[in-house]
Amino acid sequence: MYKELLTLSGEKKSQLKSTLILMSIYGMIKTIPLVFLYFVILEFLEPSLNIVKILGLAGLIAISYVILNIIDYHLFLRSMEQGLTISYDVRMRLGDKLTKLSLGFFTKTATGELNTTLGEYVSRVEYFITYMAPYLLSSQISTIIVLVLFFILDWRLALAALSITPLIWLAFRYSDKVAGKVKKEREKSLFEVNSRIVEFIQGISVIKIFNQDVAKFQSFQEAVEDFRDKNIQSTSATIIPSIILLVFSSLFIFVILPFGLYFYFTGTLSLEILIFFIIATPAFSDSLAQYLYGYLHVKHSIGYAIQHIFSVLNEKSIPEPQQTVEIDNFDIEFENVNFSYDDKPLLKDISFRLEDKSVTSLIGPSGAGKTTLTNLIVRFWDVDSGKIKMGGQDLRNIPVKKLLSYISIVFQDVILFNSTVKENIRIGKKDATDEEIIKAAKTARCHEFIGNLPEGYNTIIGEGGSKLSEGQKQRISIARAILKEAPILIMDEATVYLDPQNEKLIQEAINELIKDKTVVVIAHRLSTIKSVDKIVVLENGGIVEEGNHEKLMEEKGVYYNFWETQTAARTWKL
């Protein structure tokens, strides 16, 4: 466990190692009062008592305990600082790693599992470093030191004490096996309940509108009940083995006392050593029991935490090129692209070209592959075969950060964060000045409504932009894209859910945004793409038609049928 912890600590490895060494030294120092106690016993057995010497030894014992408490305090502060620092670093490393993984990882990994890993599991590591590591390591070292003292004073009684260890080992193995089994089931239940909690919160509007309460939200209720039951099972299953372990750890005195008395009455053991063993054995038993009991209870808890943290950190990132290439223009070309996910083909032999500074629209029914195509452009995934080129260069030869610096995306479902309006727009350009942000907001037609917010650009907009309307959120996302000034723009129909007034404002903002850019539009309403340079029609993962509006209407194929269907739908009235 300590080895994995040192690996996980990264740049703080040497500092953590020095802290662990100090903890070990502290464990050694904890035995000093026992040594002084031994000398006090010797003094009491002398023919004439030396009160001064006894008081001096008593004073040394008192001073040693004061020093131990001071060391313990400073060691705790050091451990706490390192626990907090390492947990911060681990969370940042996990966050950075997640930005480098393909979307496939997030598809196969439940939200609750990631939430647990970044939240609770990292907190467990922090708690272990801060509280449990000093406690366990010092108890372990103290146990070893006392055992060494036993062997120095009388090897026979030391061996007698060790005769109990097979029982302790068997009890520990049994306890460990039971704990491992029940903890594994508990962790699975923890992932599930965290996933259902996230789902419940995200779907709260649907739950309320259909007059459901938490008891009727079956998946949430079942997950919470299962987690409750697994915790009860975990406690019930481990409590008896743990008691057995503690009892066996306390049997040393029952072995040492009869053997000690026998050796004393046969004249082979001095009284002072017998008394020392009688006094020190409970301390030895307590130290060993604390270590075994503590280790048993953190082994699986911390073990699972470290295991899952490493499972994320060791995930294969999107491959980066060895050499950087330069981009002269921003046309995009698909050459015989094939892509599948979970052995299910999604795109088949896709070939088409998006000219530099042109507008191309992708249309087709749900599941046709429109979003998948745009995800491949930004390398959320890599193609199975074929190539996607930008400016004549294979995307896989462009560093991901550099590639993404060329691209802005305006999503249909706007993603905003629980921060100020200003900081949400600044995501487009992290070093943007306030003047640049305001200019982008004016271009995106959102400066006016921002000015009417309680604190203007410094207004906290709530999680997901909950304090804003859909039109306002969409305009802020467009301001973010304008601020980035990327030469390529990908748009998932930005006006599909909006009222006419907001749609007009956003369309004006979009017209400003797409100037002199290579634009890819995923279209749902064909009336919004009538004037684009090229329309690519997708069906069942392949291209079935390609051309401008007039050309495709003349061909009277799939696009023509889409157009006629939507035109007829617009005339429908209730």
C-alpha positions in Angstrom: 0.0 0.0 0.0 2.8 2.4 0.9 4.6 1.7 -2.4 1.4 2.5 -4.5 0.9 5.6 -2.3 4.5 6.8 -3.1 3.9 6.2 -6.8 0.6 8.1 -6.7 2.2 11.1 -4.9 4.2 12.0 -8.0 6.4 15.0 -7.5 5.7 14.9 -3.7 7.2 11.4 -3.5 10.4 12.4 -1.7 8.5 14.6 0.8 6.1 11.8 1.6 8.9 9.3 1.9 10.6 11.6 4.4 7.4 11.8 6.4 7.0 8.0 6.4 10.6 7.8 7.7 9.7 10.3 10.5 6.7 8.3 11.4 8.9 5.2 11.7 11.3 7.1 14.0 8.3 8.3 16.0 7.3 4.7 16.4 10.8 3.9 17.8 10.7 6.9 20.2 7.3 5.8 21.6 9.1 2.8 23.2 11.6 5.0 25.2 9.2 5.4 28.2 9.3 1.6 28.5 13.1 1.6 28.7 13.0 4.2 31.5 10.3 2.2 33.2 12.6 -0.8 33.2 15.3 1.2 34.9 12.7 2.4 37.5 11.9 -1.3 38.2 15.6 -2.0 38.7 15.8 0.8 41.2 12.8 -0.4 43.2 14.5 -3.8 43.5 17.7 -2.4 44.9 18.3 -3.1 48.7 18.2 0.6 49.3 15.9 3.0 47.4 17.5 5.9 45.6 14.6 8.4 45.7 16.5 11.0 43.7 17.3 8.5 40.9 13.7 7.2 40.8 12.3 10.8 40.7 14.8 11.6 38.0 13.7 8.6 35.9 10.1 9.5 36.5 10.9 13.0 35.3 12.5 11.6 32.2 9.4 9.5 31.5 7.2 12.6 31.9 9.5 14.6 29.6 9.6 11.8 27.0 5.7 11.9 26.9 5.7 15.7 26.5 8.3 15.3 23.7 6.2 12.5 22.1 3.1 14.7 22.1 5.0 17.6 20.6 6.4 15.3 17.8 2.9 13.8 17.3 1.4 17.3 16.9 4.0 18.4 14.3 3.9 15.1 12.5 0.1 15.4 12.2 0.5 19.0 10.8 3.1 17.7 8.3 0.9 14.7 7.3 -2.2 16.9 7.0 -0.4 19.3 4.7 0.9 16.5 2.5 -2.4 14.8 2.5 -4.2 17.9 1.3 -1.4 18.7 -1.2 -1.3 15.2 -2.7 -5.1 15.0 -2.9 -5.1 18.3 -4.8 -2.4 17.1 -7.2 -4.1 13.8 -7.8 -7.4 15.5 -8.6 -5.7 17.8 -11.0 -3.9 14.9 -12.6 -7.2 13.0 -13.0 -8.9 16.1 -14.4 -6.0 16.6 -16.9 -6.1 12.9 -17.8 -9.8 13.0 -18.5 -9.3 15.8 -21.1 -6.9 13.5 -23.0 -9.2 10.4 -23.2 -11.5 9.5 -26.1 -15.2 9.8 -25.7 -15.3 6.0 -25.7 -13.9 6.0 -22.1 -16.8 8.1 -20.9 -19.3 6.0 -22.8 -18.2 2.8 -21.0 -17.5 4.4 -17.6 -20.5 5.4 -15.5 -20.7 8.9 -14.2 -21.1 7.7 -10.7 -17.8 5.8 -10.9 -15.9 8.8 -12.1 -17.6 11.0 -9.5 -16.6 8.5 -6.8 -13.0 8.3 -8.1 -12.4 12.1 -8.2 -14.4 12.7 -5.0 -14.5 10.0 -2.4 -11.5 7.9 -3.5 -9.1 10.8 -3.6 -10.5 11.9 -0.2 -9.8 8.4 1.2 -6.1 8.8 0.1 -6.0 12.2 1.8 -7.5 10.8 5.0 -5.1 7.9 5.0 -2.0 10.1 4.6 -3.3 12.6 7.2 -4.7 10.3 9.9 -4.1 6.6 9.3 -0.6 6.4 8.0 1.1 7.9 11.1 -1.1 5.8 13.4 -0.5 2.5 11.5 3.2 3.0 10.8 4.1 4.1 14.3 2.1 1.2 15.8 3.9 -1.2 13.5 7.4 0.1 14.4 6.6 0.2 18.1 5.4 -3.4 18.0 8.7 -4.5 16.3 10.9 -2.5 18.8 9.1 -3.9 21.8 9.5 -7.4 20.4 13.2 -6.8 19.9 13.5 -5.6 23.5 11.8 -8.8 24.6 14.4 -10.9 22.7 17.2 -8.8 24.3 15.9 -9.3 27.8 14.8 -12.9 27.5 14.6 -14.9 24.3 12.5 -17.7 25.8 9.6 -15.4 26.8 9.9 -13.7 23.4 9.5 -17.0 21.7 6.7 -17.9 24.0 4.9 -14.7 22.9 5.5 -15.6 19.2 3.8 -18.9 19.8 0.5 -17.0 19.6 1.3 -15.5 16.1 0.0 -18.5 14.1 -3.4 -18.0 15.7 -3.3 -14.2 15.0 -2.2 -14.9 11.4 -5.1 -17.3 10.8 -7.5 -14.8 12.4 -6.1 -12.0 10.3 -6.3 -14.0 7.0 -9.9 -15.0 7.8 -10.8 -11.4 8.6 -9.0 -10.1 5.5 -10.9 -12.6 3.3 -14.3 -11.7 4.7 -13.6 -8.0 4.5 -12.3 -8.2 0.9 -15.5 -10.0 -0.3 -18.0 -7.6 1.4 -16.0 -4.5 0.6 -16.0 -5.3 -3.1 -19.8 -5.6 -3.2 -20.1 -2.3 -1.2 -17.9 -0.5 -3.7 -20.1 -1.7 -6.6 -23.1 -0.4 -4.8 -21.4 2.9 -4.1 -20.8 3.4 -7.9 -24.4 2.6 -8.6 -25.9 4.9 -5.9 -23.6 7.8 -7.1 -24.8 7.3 -10.7 -28.4 7.3 -9.6 -27.9 10.4 -7.5 -26.5 12.3 -10.5 -29.3 11.0 -12.7 -31.9 12.0 -10.1 -30.6 15.6 -9.8 -30.2 16.0 -13.6 -33.8 14.7 -14.1 -35.4 16.6 -11.3 -37.5 18.8 -13.6 -39.0 15.7 -15.3 -39.6 14.1 -12.0 -41.4 17.2 -10.7 -43.5 17.8 -13.8 -44.8 14.2 -13.7 -45.6 14.6 -10.0 -43.1 11.9 -8.9 -41.5 11.8 -5.5 -38.2 10.2 -4.5 -39.9 7.0 -3.4 -41.5 6.6 -6.8 -38.2 7.1 -8.7 -37.5 3.4 -8.6 -33.9 3.2 -9.8 -32.9 5.9 -7.2 -34.8 4.1 -4.4 -33.4 0.7 -5.3 -29.8 2.0 -5.4 -30.1 3.7 -2.1 -31.7 0.7 -0.5 -28.9 -1.6 -1.9 -26.2 0.7 -0.6 -27.8 0.7 2.8 -28.0 -3.1 2.8 -24.4 -3.5 1.6 -23.2 -1.3 4.4 -25.1 -3.3 7.0 -23.8 -6.5 5.5 -20.2 -5.1 5.5 -20.4 -4.2 9.2 -22.1 -7.4 10.2 -19.7 -9.6 8.3 -16.5 -8.0 9.6 -17.4 -7.3 13.2 -17.0 -11.0 14.5 -13.7 -11.6 12.6 -12.4 -8.3 13.9 -13.3 -9.2 17.5 -11.6 -12.6 17.1 -8.5 -10.8 15.8 -8.4 -8.4 18.7 -9.0 -11.2 21.2 -6.1 -13.3 19.8 -3.9 -10.2 19.9 -4.6 -9.9 23.6 -3.5 -13.5 24.5 0.2 -12.7 24.9 -0.1 -12.0 28.7 -1.8 -15.4 29.2 1.2 -17.1 27.7 4.0 -14.9 29.0 2.8 -14.9 32.6 2.8 -18.7 33.4 6.1 -19.1 31.5 7.6 -16.1 33.3 6.6 -17.4 36.7 8.0 -20.8 35.9 11.3 -19.4 34.8 11.4 -17.1 37.9 10.7 -19.8 40.4 13.2 -22.1 38.8 15.8 -19.4 39.2 16.5 -18.7 35.5 14.7 -15.4 35.2 15.3 -12.3 37.3 12.4 -10.5 39.0 12.9 -7.2 37.3 12.7 -8.8 33.8 9.5 -10.7 34.8 7.9 -7.4 36.1 9.0 -5.6 32.9 7.4 -8.3 30.7 4.2 -8.2 32.7 4.0 -4.4 32.4 5.2 -4.2 28.7 3.2 -7.1 27.3 -0.2 -5.3 27.4 1.4 -2.3 25.6 2.8 -4.7 23.1 -0.6 -6.4 22.6 -2.3 -3.1 22.3 0.2 -1.8 19.7 -0.1 -5.0 17.6 -3.9 -5.0 17.8 -4.1 -1.4 16.8 -1.9 -2.0 13.8 -3.7 -5.2 12.6 -7.2 -3.8 13.2 -6.3 -0.5 11.6 -4.6 -2.1 8.6 -7.5 -4.5 8.1 -10.0 -1.6 8.0 -8.0 0.6 5.6 -6.5 -2.1 3.4 -9.5 -2.7 1.2 -10.9 0.8 1.5 -7.7 2.5 0.5 -6.8 -0.4 -1.8 -9.9 0.1 -3.9 -9.4 3.8 -3.9 -5.8 3.6 -5.2 -6.7 0.9 -7.7 -9.5 3.0 -9.3 -7.4 6.2 -9.3 -4.6 4.3 -11.1 -7.1 2.7 -13.5 -8.0 6.2 -14.7 -4.5 7.6 -14.8 -3.3 4.5 -16.7 -6.0 4.7 -19.4 -4.6 5.1 -22.9 -4.7 8.7 -24.0 -5.4 9.8 -27.5 -2.1 9.3 -29.4 0.0 12.4 -29.9 2.3 12.8 -32.9 6.1 12.8 -32.5 6.6 15.7 -34.8 4.6 18.9 -35.2 3.2 19.8 -38.7 2.2 23.3 -39.9 -1.2 24.0 -41.3 -1.5 26.4 -44.3 -5.3 26.4 -44.8 -8.3 25.0 -43.0 -10.0 22.8 -45.5 -11.1 19.4 -44.1 -11.1 16.2 -46.2 -12.4 12.7 -45.3 -10.7 9.9 -47.2 -12.4 6.5 -47.1 -13.2 6.9 -43.4 -14.6 3.9 -41.4 -15.4 4.0 -37.8 -17.1 1.6 -35.4 -17.8 1.5 -31.7 -18.2 -1.7 -29.7 -17.9 -3.6 -32.9 -20.9 -1.8 -34.3 -20.1 0.1 -37.6 -21.2 3.7 -37.4 -19.5 5.2 -40.5 -18.8 3.4 -43.7 -16.3 4.5 -46.4 -16.9 8.3 -45.9 -15.2 10.5 -48.4 -16.0 14.2 -48.9 -14.3 17.6 -48.7 -15.1 20.8 -46.8 -13.5 23.7 -48.6 -11.6 26.4 -46.7 -13.8 29.3 -45.6 -17.0 27.5 -46.8 -20.2 26.4 -45.0 -21.1 22.7 -45.2 -24.2 21.2 -43.7 -24.6 17.7 -42.5 -28.2 16.3 -42.5 -29.8 13.0 -42.0 -32.1 11.1 -39.6 -31.1 10.4 -36.0 -28.3 7.8 -35.9 -27.1 8.6 -39.4 -23.6 9.6 -38.2 -23.7 13.4 -38.2 -22.4 13.9 -34.7 -19.9 11.1 -35.0 -18.4 12.9 -38.0 -17.9 16.1 -36.1 -16.5 14.1 -33.1 -13.9 12.6 -35.4 -12.9 16.1 -36.7 -12.0 17.2 -33.1 -10.4 13.8 -32.4 -12.8 12.8 -29.6 -12.2 9.5 -31.3 -9.8 8.3 -34.0 -10.9 6.6 -37.2 -10.6 2.8 -37.6 -9.4 3.2 -41.2 -9.0 6.0 -43.7 -7.8 9.5 -43.0 -9.2 12.9 -42.0 -7.0 15.7 -43.3 -6.8 19.4 -42.3 -4.9 21.6 -44.6 -3.5 18.5 -46.3 -2.2 17.0 -43.0 -3.6 13.9 -41.3 -5.3 15.0 -38.0 -3.3 12.4 -36.2 -0.1 14.3 -37.1 -1.4 17.4 -35.4 -1.0 17.7 -31.6 -4.5 17.5 -29.9 -4.1 20.9 -28.2 -3.0 22.6 -31.4 -5.8 20.9 -33.3 -8.4 22.1 -30.8 -7.0 25.6 -30.9 -8.2 25.7 -34.5 -11.8 24.7 -33.7 -14.8 26.3 -32.0 -18.0 24.4 -31.2 -21.4 25.7 -30.6 -23.5 22.9 -29.1 -27.2 22.5 -29.3 -27.2 21.7 -25.6 -25.3 24.6 -24.1 -22.7 23.8 -21.4 -22.2 26.6 -18.9 -20.5 26.5 -15.5 -21.5 27.8 -12.1 -19.4 30.9 -12.4 -19.8 34.5 -13.6 -21.0 35.4 -17.1 -17.5 36.9 -17.7 -15.7 33.7 -16.8 -18.1 31.5 -18.9 -17.3 33.7 -21.9 -13.6 33.8 -21.1 -13.4 30.0 -21.5 -13.0 30.8 -25.2 -9.8 32.6 -24.5 -8.3 32.3 -21.1 -6.2 35.5 -21.3 -8.9 37.6 -22.8 -9.3 41.2 -21.4 -12.6 42.5 -20.2 -12.8 44.7 -23.3 -12.4 41.7 -25.6 -15.1 39.8 -23.6 -17.5 42.8 -23.9 -16.8 43.1 -27.6 -17.6 39.4 -28.2 -20.8 39.7 -26.1 -21.9 42.7 -28.2 -21.3 40.7 -31.4 -23.2 37.8 -30.0 -26.1 40.0 -29.2 -26.0 39.3 -25.4 -24.4 42.5 -24.1 -27.8 44.1 -23.4 -29.3 41.4 -21.3 -26.0 40.9 -19.4 -26.2 44.6 -18.5 -29.6 43.9 -16.9 -28.4 41.1 -14.7 -27.9 42.0 -11.0 -24.1 42.2 -11.2 -23.7 42.5 -14.9 -20.8 40.4 -16.2 -19.9 39.4 -12.6 -23.3 37.7 -12.1 -23.1 34.1 -11.0 -25.3 32.2 -13.5 -25.8 29.0 -11.5 -25.0 25.4 -12.4 -25.5 24.8 -16.1 -26.6 28.5 -16.4 -29.8 27.7 -14.5 -30.5 31.4 -13.9 -30.6 32.2 -17.6 -33.1 31.5 -20.4 -32.2 29.0 -23.2 -31.8 31.9 -25.6 -29.5 33.8 -23.2 -27.4 30.7 -22.7 -27.1 30.1 -26.4 -25.9 33.6 -27.0 -23.3 33.3 -24.3 -22.0 30.1 -25.9 -21.8 32.0 -29.2 -19.9 34.9 -27.5 -17.4 32.3 -26.2 -16.9 30.9 -29.7 -16.5 34.5 -31.1 -13.9 35.2 -28.5 -11.9 32.2 -29.4 -11.6 33.4 -33.1 -10.9 29.8 -34.3 -10.7 29.4 -38.1 -13.0 26.3 -38.0 -16.5 26.3 -36.5 -18.7 23.3 -35.8 -22.3 24.0 -35.0 -25.0 21.7 -33.8 -28.3 23.4 -34.8 -28.2 26.4 -32.4 -31.7 27.6 -33.0 -33.8 24.5 -32.9 -35.4 25.0 -29.5 -35.8 28.8 -29.6 -38.7 31.2 -30.0 -38.7 33.5 -33.1 -37.3 36.5 -31.2 -34.3 34.7 -29.8 -33.8 32.8 -33.0 -33.5 36.1 -34.9 -30.9 37.5 -32.4 -28.9 34.2 -32.5 -29.1 34.0 -36.3 -27.6 37.5 -36.4 -24.8 36.4 -34.0 -24.2 33.3 -36.1 -23.8 35.4 -39.2 -21.1 37.4 -37.5 -19.5 34.3 -36.2 -19.1 32.4 -39.4 -17.4 35.1 -41.4 -14.2 33.8 -43.1 -14.4 30.4 -41.4 -14.6 26.8 -42.4 -18.0 25.9 -41.0 -19.7 22.6 -40.4 -23.4 22.7 -39.5 -25.4 19.8 -38.2 -28.9 20.8 -39.4 -32.3 19.7 -38.2 -34.4 22.4 -39.9 -33.6 22.5 -43.6 -34.8 26.0 -44.0 -31.8 27.3 -42.1 -29.3 25.7 -44.5 -30.8 26.6 -47.9 -28.0 29.0 -48.8 -24.9 27.0 -47.6 -22.2 26.1 -50.0 -22.6 22.3 -49.6 -25.1 19.9 -48.1 -24.0 16.3 -47.2 -26.8 13.9 -46.7 -26.1 10.9 -44.4 -28.1 7.7 -44.0 -27.1 4.5 -42.1 -23.5 5.7 -41.6 -22.8 6.5 -45.3 -23.1 9.5 -47.7 -26.1 9.1 -50.0 -26.2 12.6 -51.6 -23.9 15.7 -51.8 -24.4 19.2 -53.3 -26.1 22.5 -52.8 -29.8 23.0 -52.2 -30.7 23.6 -55.9 -28.8 20.6 -57.1 -30.2 18.2 -54.5 -33.8 19.4 -55.1 -33.3 18.7 -58.9 -32.2 15.2 -58.1 -35.4 14.5 -56.1 -33.7 12.0 -53.8 -33.4 11.7 -50.1 -32.9 15.5 -49.5 -35.9 16.4 -51.7 -38.1 14.0 -49.6 -36.8 15.6 -46.4 -37.5 19.1 -47.7 -41.0 18.2 -48.9 -41.8 16.5 -45.5 -40.7 19.5 -43.5 -42.5 21.9 -45.8 -45.7 20.0 -45.3 -45.2 19.9 -41.6 -44.8 23.7 -41.3 -48.3 24.1 -42.8 -49.9 21.7 -40.2 -52.2 23.4 -37.7 -54.1 22.2 -34.6 
